Amino acid sequence: MKNISTLIFLLLGMGMVFISCEKDDVTSGIDPNADIGNPTVKYIRTTNPESADSLLTKAFMGSLIAIIGEDLGHTVEIWFNDQRASLTPTYVTDKAILVNVPSSVPTEITDKIRFIFSNGEEMLYDFKVDVPAPILRSISCEYVPAGGTATLRGDFFFEPVEVIFPGDVKGEITSVDKLELQVVVPEGATPGRIVVSTNFGQVESDFIFRDDRGLFWDFDNLLGGGWRPGTIASENGVSGNYAILSGTVEGDWDWRDDFLEIDLWGQSAGRPQGPLFKGVPDDLVLKFEANVVKEWTGAWMQLIFSPWSNAGNSVNTDNTIAKGHWIPWEDEGSFITDGWITVSLPLSDFSYSHDRSIDNLDLDYPGGCGSLSVFVWGPVPLPPNEIEIHVDNFRVVPK
């Protein structure tokens, strides 16, 4: 038995131990008269030869560990919390057991390893399985009405899971995946940060749900003005009214400003003189909600800040004015959404001329940021393209 134990650790040192992917547990029946000696766990260690002296009191799911002790050879089952580990008989000796911590998430947390021996006796040993706390990276749409479904993306979403919206109201979770949650937004949710909790910790969102900081164009109270203040609708919106950009572009640079442009020219819209937002542009992000209703295969969404006194469409082709572009169809050749999403464009990316022949322009802030035009215009690889895009809640917020 001593030789077997020595061989196991020799193989570990040479990096030659392979863990079986099958459950090879030999539980052929319990013999209450079996002589199992006096099983004892002395310590648990890592199997990495470079960290051989490191003793463990916890390990991550899926980790390979070495349990060192006496009279362990009659072990037939090992449980971590309420999850059974897969034992390979070759790696069970009186002196040591090599075992992978189960990769499945425990429901009942005991923080103990439970050994079951061939005579039916059991032994407990204190040991924690490290399950990461949830990570919340993003929400598909920051503006979702009560009763609508929000999609949260991140990692380590393990049941049971709870989502608390600002206003201290709980959302109804309809789907749980390790990387994604679907949750119905409750009545009473207010602007603020979302909290996701599991048995293993909680996380607060970096993003702000229904972020109303820096909101300057919402098509409800904050309206556009100028050449094309926008075609307004409200059906199936996310927060009241929204604007519609629609029309068919027949080819490259087909000018369709009648229905594919909306304008908020500061002076024409009755806004106070000055920029639409405050702060350092490099530290800020333009956000808005968008619903791409029809497959979009050509023309760029040009977002063009210009002076408060803007009185014409000359800014669209003025190569001295920095523009931002949203081109979500560019990589795949087409783009469509399944409902509303939130679009984020750092103001530091507003560096282009309309045709991207110049890419090192800077926003003229504050003097050149008192108006905003949105115009779908540009190359059309697959003409004609019938476009319908709904937009809402233009705002500038910190990164």
C-alpha positions as CSV (number, residue, x, y, z in Angstrom):
1,M,0.0,0.0,0.0
2,K,2.9,2.3,0.8
3,N,4.3,1.6,-2.7
4,I,1.0,2.5,-4.3
5,S,0.8,5.8,-2.5
6,T,4.4,6.6,-3.4
7,L,3.6,5.8,-7.1
8,I,0.6,8.1,-7.1
9,F,2.7,11.1,-6.0
10,L,5.5,10.2,-8.3
11,L,3.1,10.3,-11.2
12,L,1.8,13.6,-9.9
13,G,5.3,15.1,-9.8
14,M,5.8,14.0,-13.5
15,G,2.4,15.5,-14.5
16,M,1.2,12.0,-15.6
17,V,-2.0,11.6,-13.6
18,F,-5.1,11.5,-15.6
19,I,-8.5,11.7,-13.9
20,S,-11.2,9.4,-15.2
21,C,-14.3,11.1,-16.6
22,E,-16.5,8.2,-15.6
23,K,-17.9,7.3,-12.3
24,D,-15.9,4.3,-11.3
25,D,-17.1,4.1,-7.7
26,V,-17.1,0.6,-6.4
27,T,-20.2,0.6,-4.2
28,S,-21.2,-3.1,-4.6
29,G,-22.8,-3.2,-1.3
30,I,-22.1,-2.3,2.3
31,D,-20.7,-5.0,4.6
32,P,-21.3,-3.9,8.2
33,N,-18.7,-6.4,9.4
34,A,-15.9,-5.1,7.2
35,D,-12.8,-4.1,9.0
36,I,-12.0,-0.5,7.9
37,G,-9.4,0.2,10.6
38,N,-9.5,3.8,12.0
39,P,-10.0,6.2,9.1
40,T,-8.4,9.6,9.7
41,V,-7.8,12.6,7.5
42,K,-4.5,14.4,8.4
43,Y,-4.7,17.2,5.9
44,I,-5.6,18.0,2.3
45,R,-3.1,19.4,-0.2
46,T,-2.8,20.5,-3.8
47,T,-1.5,18.1,-6.4
48,N,0.7,20.7,-8.0
49,P,4.3,19.6,-7.2
50,E,5.4,23.2,-7.0
51,S,2.9,23.9,-4.2
52,A,3.2,20.5,-2.5
53,D,3.6,22.2,0.9
54,S,0.4,24.1,0.5
55,L,-2.4,22.7,2.7
56,L,-6.0,23.4,1.7
57,T,-9.1,24.2,3.7
58,K,-11.1,25.0,0.5
59,A,-10.9,24.5,-3.2
60,F,-12.7,25.6,-6.4
61,M,-15.2,23.3,-8.1
62,G,-13.5,20.9,-10.4
63,S,-10.1,21.1,-8.6
64,L,-8.0,18.0,-8.2
65,I,-7.0,17.6,-4.5
66,A,-5.1,15.0,-2.5
67,I,-6.6,13.8,0.8
68,I,-3.9,12.5,3.1
69,G,-4.6,10.3,6.1
70,E,-4.7,6.8,7.5
71,D,-7.0,3.8,6.7
72,L,-8.7,5.6,3.8
73,G,-8.6,2.6,1.5
74,H,-12.1,1.4,2.4
75,T,-13.7,4.7,1.2
76,V,-16.5,3.9,-1.3
77,E,-18.2,7.4,-1.6
78,I,-17.1,11.0,-1.0
79,W,-19.5,13.9,-0.9
80,F,-18.7,17.6,-1.0
81,N,-21.7,19.4,0.6
82,D,-24.6,17.6,-1.2
83,Q,-22.7,16.7,-4.3
84,R,-21.1,13.3,-4.8
85,A,-17.6,13.1,-6.2
86,S,-16.5,10.6,-8.8
87,L,-13.9,8.1,-7.3
88,T,-11.4,6.1,-9.3
89,P,-10.4,3.0,-7.4
90,T,-6.8,3.3,-8.5
91,Y,-6.5,6.6,-6.7
92,V,-8.0,5.4,-3.4
93,T,-5.3,4.0,-1.0
94,D,-5.0,3.8,2.8
95,K,-2.7,6.8,2.8
96,A,-4.2,9.0,0.1
97,I,-7.2,9.7,-2.1
98,L,-7.0,11.7,-5.3
99,V,-10.3,13.2,-6.2
100,N,-11.8,16.0,-8.2
101,V,-14.1,18.4,-6.3
102,P,-17.5,18.1,-8.1
103,S,-18.2,20.7,-10.8
104,S,-21.9,20.8,-10.0
105,V,-23.1,23.5,-7.7
106,P,-24.2,22.5,-4.2
107,T,-27.7,23.3,-3.1
108,E,-27.3,22.5,0.6
109,I,-24.1,24.0,2.0
110,T,-22.5,22.1,4.8
111,D,-18.9,23.1,4.2
112,K,-17.9,19.5,4.9
113,I,-16.6,16.4,3.1
114,R,-18.6,13.3,3.9
115,F,-16.8,9.9,3.6
116,I,-18.7,6.7,3.4
117,F,-16.8,3.5,4.0
118,S,-17.4,-0.1,3.0
119,N,-19.0,-1.0,6.4
120,G,-21.5,1.9,6.1
121,E,-19.8,4.1,8.6
122,E,-19.4,7.8,7.8
123,M,-16.9,10.5,8.6
124,L,-17.1,14.3,8.2
125,Y,-14.2,16.6,7.6
126,D,-14.4,20.4,7.4
127,F,-13.7,21.7,3.9
128,K,-15.3,24.4,1.8
129,V,-16.0,24.3,-1.9
130,D,-15.2,27.7,-3.4
131,V,-18.1,28.8,-5.6
132,P,-17.6,32.2,-7.1
133,A,-20.0,35.0,-6.3
134,P,-22.1,36.1,-9.2
135,I,-20.6,38.5,-11.8
136,L,-23.0,41.0,-13.4
137,R,-21.5,42.5,-16.6
138,S,-24.4,44.0,-18.5
139,I,-28.1,44.3,-19.3
140,S,-29.4,44.0,-22.8
141,C,-31.6,47.1,-22.4
142,E,-31.3,49.6,-19.5
143,Y,-34.9,50.7,-20.0
144,V,-37.4,47.9,-19.5
145,P,-41.0,48.7,-18.4
146,A,-42.7,46.9,-15.5
147,G,-43.8,43.5,-16.7
148,G,-41.2,43.4,-19.4
149,T,-38.3,40.9,-19.4
150,A,-34.8,42.1,-18.7
151,T,-31.8,40.0,-19.8
152,L,-28.8,40.1,-17.4
153,R,-25.5,38.8,-18.6
154,G,-22.5,37.8,-16.5
155,D,-21.2,34.6,-14.9
156,F,-21.8,32.2,-12.0
157,F,-25.6,32.6,-11.9
158,F,-26.4,29.5,-9.8
159,E,-29.8,28.7,-8.3
160,P,-31.2,29.8,-6.0
161,V,-30.7,33.3,-7.3
162,E,-32.5,36.5,-6.5
163,V,-32.6,39.8,-8.4
164,I,-33.5,43.0,-6.6
165,F,-34.3,46.1,-8.6
166,P,-33.8,49.6,-7.4
167,G,-36.7,50.6,-5.3
168,D,-36.1,47.4,-3.3
169,V,-38.4,45.3,-5.4
170,K,-37.8,41.7,-6.4
171,G,-37.9,40.6,-10.0
172,E,-39.5,37.3,-11.1
173,I,-36.8,35.1,-12.6
174,T,-38.0,33.1,-15.6
175,S,-34.8,31.5,-16.8
176,V,-31.4,30.8,-15.2
177,D,-28.2,30.0,-17.1
178,K,-24.7,30.2,-15.7
179,L,-24.1,33.2,-18.0
180,E,-27.5,34.7,-18.4
181,L,-30.7,35.5,-16.4
182,Q,-34.1,36.4,-17.7
183,V,-36.1,38.4,-15.2
184,V,-39.5,40.2,-15.2
185,V,-39.2,43.8,-14.1
186,P,-41.5,44.4,-11.1
187,E,-43.8,47.3,-10.5
188,G,-42.1,49.9,-8.4
189,A,-38.7,49.6,-10.0
190,T,-36.9,52.9,-10.1
191,P,-33.6,54.2,-11.6
192,G,-30.6,52.7,-9.9
193,R,-28.4,49.7,-9.6
194,I,-29.5,46.1,-9.7
195,V,-28.4,43.5,-7.1
196,V,-28.0,39.8,-8.0
197,S,-27.6,37.3,-5.1
198,T,-26.8,33.6,-4.9
199,N,-25.8,31.3,-2.0
200,F,-22.3,32.3,-2.7
201,G,-22.4,36.1,-2.6
202,Q,-24.0,39.1,-4.3
203,V,-23.0,41.7,-6.8
204,E,-24.3,45.2,-7.6
205,S,-24.4,46.4,-11.2
206,D,-21.9,48.9,-12.5
207,F,-24.6,50.1,-15.0
208,I,-27.7,52.0,-13.8
209,F,-31.1,50.7,-14.6
210,R,-33.2,53.3,-16.4
211,D,-30.3,55.7,-16.2
212,D,-31.7,59.2,-16.4
213,R,-28.4,61.0,-15.8
214,G,-27.5,63.3,-18.7
215,L,-30.8,62.6,-20.4
216,F,-31.4,65.2,-23.1
217,W,-33.8,63.7,-25.7
218,D,-36.6,61.3,-24.7
219,F,-39.4,62.2,-27.2
220,D,-41.8,62.7,-24.3
221,N,-40.8,65.9,-22.5
222,L,-37.4,66.5,-24.1
223,L,-38.3,67.0,-27.8
224,G,-36.3,67.5,-30.9
225,G,-36.4,70.5,-33.2
226,G,-35.1,71.7,-36.5
227,W,-35.2,70.2,-39.9
228,R,-36.5,66.7,-38.8
229,P,-37.7,66.7,-35.2
230,G,-38.7,63.0,-35.7
231,T,-41.6,60.8,-36.4
232,I,-43.0,59.8,-33.0
233,A,-44.7,56.6,-31.9
234,S,-45.4,54.9,-28.5
235,E,-46.6,51.3,-29.2
236,N,-44.3,48.7,-27.8
237,G,-41.9,51.3,-26.5
238,V,-39.7,51.1,-23.4
239,S,-40.5,54.4,-21.8
240,G,-43.3,56.3,-23.5
241,N,-42.7,57.8,-26.9
242,Y,-39.8,57.0,-29.3
243,A,-38.7,58.2,-32.7
244,I,-38.8,56.1,-35.9
245,L,-36.1,56.1,-38.6
246,S,-37.4,54.4,-41.6
247,G,-37.0,54.3,-45.4
248,T,-35.4,52.4,-48.2
249,V,-31.8,53.2,-49.3
250,E,-31.3,52.2,-52.9
251,G,-27.5,52.3,-53.0
252,D,-24.3,53.8,-51.6
253,W,-24.8,57.3,-50.0
254,D,-28.4,57.4,-51.0
255,W,-29.7,60.6,-49.3
256,R,-33.0,60.0,-47.5
257,D,-33.1,62.7,-44.9
258,D,-36.9,62.9,-45.1
259,F,-37.5,59.9,-42.8
260,L,-34.0,58.6,-42.0
261,E,-32.9,61.7,-40.1
262,I,-34.0,63.2,-36.8
263,D,-32.7,66.5,-35.4
264,L,-32.3,68.1,-32.0
265,W,-31.0,71.6,-33.0
266,G,-30.6,73.4,-29.7
267,Q,-31.9,76.8,-30.7
268,S,-34.8,75.5,-32.8
269,A,-35.8,73.1,-30.0
270,G,-35.9,75.9,-27.4
271,R,-33.0,74.6,-25.4
272,P,-30.8,76.9,-23.4
273,Q,-27.7,78.1,-25.1
274,G,-24.8,75.8,-24.4
275,P,-23.8,72.1,-24.7
276,L,-26.3,69.3,-24.3
277,F,-24.1,67.6,-21.8
278,K,-21.4,68.6,-19.3
279,G,-18.0,67.0,-18.6
280,V,-14.9,65.9,-20.3
281,P,-15.8,64.1,-23.6
282,D,-13.1,61.4,-23.2
283,D,-14.7,60.4,-19.9
284,L,-18.2,60.1,-21.2
285,V,-20.5,57.7,-23.2
286,L,-23.4,58.5,-25.4
287,K,-26.2,55.9,-24.7
288,F,-29.6,55.4,-26.3
289,E,-32.1,52.6,-26.7
290,A,-32.7,51.1,-30.1
291,N,-35.0,48.5,-31.7
292,V,-33.9,47.4,-35.1
293,V,-37.2,46.1,-36.5
294,K,-36.1,45.2,-40.0
295,E,-32.9,43.5,-41.1
296,W,-30.3,46.2,-41.5
297,T,-27.7,45.6,-44.2
298,G,-26.5,49.0,-45.3
299,A,-25.9,52.7,-44.4
300,W,-24.4,53.9,-41.1
301,M,-26.1,55.6,-38.3
302,Q,-24.3,58.9,-38.1
303,L,-24.5,60.7,-34.8
304,I,-23.5,64.3,-35.3
305,F,-23.0,66.9,-32.5
306,S,-23.0,70.5,-33.8
307,P,-23.4,74.1,-32.5
308,W,-26.5,75.2,-30.6
309,S,-27.4,77.6,-33.4
310,N,-27.3,74.9,-36.1
311,A,-29.6,76.0,-38.9
312,G,-29.0,73.5,-41.7
313,N,-27.9,70.0,-42.8
314,S,-24.4,71.2,-43.8
315,V,-23.0,69.5,-40.7
316,N,-23.8,66.1,-42.2
317,T,-21.1,66.5,-44.9
318,D,-18.8,68.9,-43.1
319,N,-15.5,67.0,-42.7
320,T,-14.3,69.3,-39.9
321,I,-17.1,68.1,-37.6
322,A,-16.4,64.9,-35.6
323,K,-19.0,62.2,-36.0
324,G,-19.8,59.0,-34.2
325,H,-21.0,55.9,-36.1
326,W,-23.1,52.9,-35.1
327,I,-22.7,50.1,-37.7
328,P,-23.8,46.9,-36.0
329,W,-24.3,45.1,-39.4
330,E,-20.7,45.6,-40.4
331,D,-19.2,42.3,-39.1
332,E,-21.9,39.9,-40.1
333,G,-23.4,41.8,-43.0
334,S,-26.8,42.2,-41.4
335,F,-28.3,43.1,-38.0
336,I,-31.7,42.9,-36.3
337,T,-32.7,42.9,-32.7
338,D,-35.3,40.9,-30.8
339,G,-36.8,43.9,-29.1
340,W,-35.0,46.9,-27.5
341,I,-31.3,47.1,-26.7
342,T,-29.1,49.8,-25.2
343,V,-26.4,51.2,-27.4
344,S,-23.2,52.7,-26.0
345,L,-20.8,54.8,-27.9
346,P,-17.8,56.4,-26.1
347,L,-17.5,60.1,-27.0
348,S,-13.8,59.4,-27.6
349,D,-14.9,57.4,-30.6
350,F,-16.5,60.5,-32.2
351,S,-13.5,61.1,-34.4
352,Y,-14.7,60.4,-38.0
353,S,-15.8,62.4,-41.0
354,H,-19.0,61.2,-42.5
355,D,-17.3,58.8,-44.9
356,R,-14.5,57.7,-42.5
357,S,-11.8,59.2,-44.8
358,I,-10.7,61.1,-41.7
359,D,-10.5,59.4,-38.3
360,N,-8.6,61.8,-36.0
361,L,-11.2,64.6,-35.4
362,D,-12.1,65.8,-31.9
363,L,-15.5,66.9,-30.7
364,D,-15.7,70.7,-30.5
365,Y,-16.7,70.9,-26.9
366,P,-18.5,72.8,-25.5
367,G,-19.2,75.2,-28.4
368,G,-19.9,72.4,-31.0
369,C,-22.2,70.2,-28.8
370,G,-25.4,72.2,-28.5
371,S,-27.3,70.1,-31.1
372,L,-27.4,66.5,-32.2
373,S,-28.5,65.0,-35.6
374,V,-29.0,61.3,-36.2
375,F,-28.9,60.4,-39.9
376,V,-28.8,56.9,-41.4
377,W,-26.6,57.3,-44.5
378,G,-23.6,55.6,-46.0
379,P,-22.4,52.6,-48.0
380,V,-25.0,49.9,-48.8
381,P,-23.3,46.6,-49.7
382,L,-26.7,44.9,-50.3
383,P,-29.0,47.3,-52.0
384,P,-31.8,48.1,-51.6
385,N,-32.1,48.1,-47.8
386,E,-35.5,48.8,-46.2
387,I,-34.6,50.2,-42.8
388,E,-36.7,50.6,-39.7
389,I,-35.0,51.6,-36.5
390,H,-36.7,52.9,-33.3
391,V,-34.6,55.0,-30.9
392,D,-35.2,56.6,-27.5
393,N,-33.6,58.1,-24.4
394,F,-30.5,59.8,-25.7
395,R,-28.2,60.6,-22.8
396,V,-24.5,61.2,-22.0
397,V,-23.2,59.5,-18.9
398,P,-19.8,58.7,-17.3
399,K,-18.0,55.7,-18.6
